[in-house]
Amino acid sequence: MKIYKAKDYNDMSRKAANIISAQVIMKPDCVLGLATGSTPVGAYQQLVKWYEKGDIDFSEVKTVNLDEYKGLPIENDQSYYYFMHENLFDKVNVKPENTNLPNGMEPDAEKECARYEALIQSLGGVDLQLLGLGHNGHIGFNEPGAAFEKETHCVDLQERTIEANKRFFASADDVPRQAYTMGIKTIMMAKKILIVVSGEDKADIVAKAFFGPVTPSVPASILQMHPDVTVVADEAALSKAPC
């Protein structure tokens, strides 16, 4: 596990974007695993700037997103489909047919999870998977206690996750209670993993996830076992890490 300390959020975003752009330049038809949430936004903004300057070309890139809320239509501005189009897809030359997310409107969870897992495998797997880190150690929507061996599945969101996401909705009652997510096994099968973490409020979980024991109670801790993981975190997030 490589850990890069950034000065602040902007520095973290630029460092992360550098790693993603290097992947695209080295393998123009790579498969990028993408994440949503506030932490990766800065990296996406930097990638858009470099695209506009002509420094990066997404025309052959394929993407698979980590997760999507179950029951939320793509037109909803809180769907991850909407988020990705707003922050990246509509601003670069990635082909719409090459972008993939779980279908949150498929009511049959078993059917949708099997479809999405098969899709990822049909692309040859993920070359670089971008991750954020939840306050409780979740990656994707894999909550504490989730089995490490799971592939794409439907999860019941824990109260802390609902609480963290309610700021994006009119009220906590509007936050979906379920989501489709890549499982830990699917994430761990990516060839490379890039984790971005920012803020003092993540310092405790950074210390547990990357410097503590590997345990399902801290899902991100399994990443210590992956052969090619890069953590890009700002000084605040690393303030309690023994490094």
C-alpha positions in Angstrom: 0.0 0.0 0.0 1.4 3.3 -1.1 0.3 6.4 0.9 0.7 9.9 -0.5 0.1 12.8 1.8 -1.5 15.9 0.2 -1.5 19.4 1.7 -5.2 19.9 1.3 -8.3 18.8 -0.7 -7.1 20.5 -3.9 -3.7 18.9 -3.7 -5.3 15.6 -3.0 -7.6 16.0 -6.0 -4.8 16.9 -8.3 -2.6 13.9 -7.2 -5.5 11.5 -7.6 -6.3 12.9 -11.1 -2.7 12.5 -12.0 -2.9 8.8 -11.2 -6.2 8.4 -13.2 -4.9 10.3 -16.2 -1.7 8.2 -16.2 -3.8 5.0 -16.4 -5.8 6.4 -19.3 -2.6 7.5 -21.1 -0.9 4.2 -20.6 -4.0 2.2 -21.6 -6.4 4.3 -23.7 -9.0 1.6 -23.7 -8.8 0.9 -20.0 -11.7 0.1 -17.7 -12.1 2.7 -14.9 -14.1 1.9 -11.8 -15.6 5.1 -10.6 -17.0 6.4 -7.3 -19.4 9.1 -6.3 -19.7 11.3 -3.2 -18.0 14.7 -2.4 -14.4 13.4 -2.2 -13.8 12.5 -5.8 -15.5 15.6 -7.3 -12.2 17.6 -7.2 -10.4 14.9 -9.1 -13.1 14.8 -11.7 -12.9 18.6 -12.1 -9.2 18.3 -12.7 -9.6 15.6 -15.3 -12.2 17.8 -17.1 -9.7 20.7 -17.2 -7.0 18.4 -18.6 -9.4 17.1 -21.2 -10.4 20.6 -22.2 -6.7 21.4 -22.7 -6.3 18.3 -24.9 -4.1 16.5 -22.4 -6.3 13.4 -22.0 -8.6 11.5 -24.3 -11.5 9.4 -22.9 -12.8 8.2 -26.3 -11.8 4.6 -25.8 -12.3 4.4 -22.0 -15.0 2.2 -20.5 -16.4 2.9 -17.0 -18.2 0.9 -14.3 -19.5 2.7 -11.3 -19.4 1.2 -7.8 -23.0 1.6 -6.9 -26.4 3.1 -7.4 -29.4 3.7 -5.1 -32.2 1.1 -5.5 -35.5 2.7 -6.6 -34.1 6.1 -7.6 -34.7 7.0 -11.3 -31.8 8.3 -13.3 -33.5 11.7 -13.7 -33.4 12.2 -9.9 -30.6 14.7 -9.1 -29.4 12.4 -6.3 -29.0 9.3 -8.4 -25.4 8.4 -9.1 -26.2 8.3 -12.8 -27.1 12.0 -12.6 -24.0 12.7 -10.5 -21.6 11.1 -13.0 -23.1 12.9 -15.9 -23.0 16.2 -14.0 -19.4 15.8 -12.8 -17.7 13.9 -15.6 -19.5 12.1 -18.4 -21.1 15.1 -20.0 -17.9 17.1 -19.9 -15.5 14.8 -21.6 -15.5 12.6 -24.7 -16.4 9.3 -23.0 -18.9 7.4 -25.2 -22.3 7.0 -23.5 -22.4 3.4 -24.5 -19.1 2.8 -22.6 -20.4 4.1 -19.3 -22.1 1.6 -16.9 -23.9 1.8 -13.6 -26.2 -0.6 -11.8 -29.8 -0.1 -12.8 -31.4 1.2 -9.7 -34.9 0.8 -11.2 -34.6 -2.9 -11.6 -36.8 -4.3 -8.8 -35.3 -7.8 -9.1 -32.1 -7.5 -7.0 -30.8 -11.0 -7.9 -31.3 -10.4 -11.6 -29.6 -6.9 -11.6 -26.7 -8.0 -9.4 -26.0 -11.0 -11.7 -26.2 -8.7 -14.8 -23.8 -6.1 -13.4 -21.3 -8.6 -12.2 -21.3 -10.4 -15.6 -20.9 -7.0 -17.3 -17.8 -6.2 -15.3 -16.3 -9.6 -16.1 -17.2 -9.2 -19.8 -15.1 -6.0 -19.9 -12.1 -8.0 -18.6 -12.4 -6.6 -15.1 -11.4 -3.2 -13.7 -8.0 -1.7 -14.5 -8.2 1.1 -11.9 -10.8 1.3 -9.2 -11.4 4.7 -7.5 -12.8 4.6 -4.0 -13.8 6.9 -1.3 -13.9 6.0 2.4 -17.0 6.1 4.6 -16.8 7.2 8.2 -17.6 3.7 9.3 -15.0 2.2 6.9 -17.4 1.3 4.1 -16.2 1.2 0.5 -18.9 1.3 -2.1 -21.9 0.5 0.0 -20.3 -2.4 1.8 -21.2 -1.7 5.4 -19.4 -3.0 8.5 -20.0 -6.7 9.0 -20.4 -7.4 5.2 -18.7 -10.6 4.1 -15.4 -10.0 2.3 -16.3 -12.6 -0.4 -19.4 -10.9 -1.7 -19.7 -9.9 -5.4 -22.2 -7.3 -6.6 -25.2 -7.3 -4.3 -28.1 -5.3 -2.8 -27.5 -3.8 0.6 -29.6 -2.3 3.3 -28.0 1.0 4.2 -27.1 1.5 7.8 -28.4 4.5 9.8 -25.0 6.3 9.8 -24.8 6.1 6.0 -28.4 7.3 5.7 -27.5 10.1 8.1 -24.4 11.1 6.1 -26.4 11.2 2.9 -29.5 13.0 4.1 -27.9 16.4 3.5 -28.4 15.7 -0.2 -32.1 15.0 0.1 -35.1 17.1 1.4 -35.2 14.9 4.5 -33.8 11.7 5.9 -37.1 10.0 4.9 -36.3 10.6 1.2 -32.9 8.8 1.4 -33.2 5.4 -0.2 -32.8 2.5 2.2 -31.2 0.1 -0.3 -28.5 0.2 -2.9 -26.9 -2.0 -5.5 -23.1 -2.1 -5.0 -20.0 -3.9 -6.1 -19.0 -6.3 -3.4 -15.7 -6.5 -1.6 -14.7 -9.4 -3.8 -15.5 -7.5 -7.0 -13.5 -4.4 -5.7 -10.5 -6.6 -4.7 -10.4 -8.1 -8.2 -9.5 -4.7 -9.7 -5.9 -4.6 -10.9 -5.2 -1.3 -9.2 -7.1 0.6 -6.5 -6.9 4.3 -5.7 -8.5 5.6 -2.5 -9.1 9.4 -1.9 -9.7 10.6 1.6 -10.0 14.2 2.9 -10.8 15.9 6.2 -10.1 15.6 9.9 -13.4 13.8 10.4 -11.9 10.8 8.5 -8.7 10.6 10.6 -10.0 7.9 13.0 -11.2 5.6 10.2 -8.0 6.1 8.2 -6.0 4.9 11.1 -8.3 1.9 11.6 -8.6 1.0 8.0 -5.0 1.2 6.8 -3.0 0.7 10.0 -5.3 -1.6 12.1 -6.3 -5.2 11.9 -8.1 -6.6 8.8 -11.7 -7.2 9.9 -15.2 -7.1 8.3 -16.1 -4.6 11.0 -13.9 -2.1 9.0 -14.6 -3.1 5.4 -11.8 -1.0 3.9 -9.2 -2.8 6.0 -9.2 -5.7 3.4 -7.5 -3.3 1.0 -4.3 -3.9 3.0 -4.3 -7.3 1.4 -4.5 -6.0 -2.2 -1.2 -6.0 -4.2 -1.6 -2.5 -5.7 -3.3 0.1 -3.6 -2.6 3.8 -3.5 -4.0 6.1 -0.8 -4.1 9.8 -1.5 -5.1 11.6 1.6 -4.7 15.2 2.9 -2.8 16.0 6.1 -6.0 16.3 8.1 -7.2 12.8 7.2 -3.7 11.4 8.0 -3.4 13.3 11.2 -3.9 10.2 13.4 -2.0 7.7 11.2 1.4 6.4 12.3 3.2 7.5 9.2 
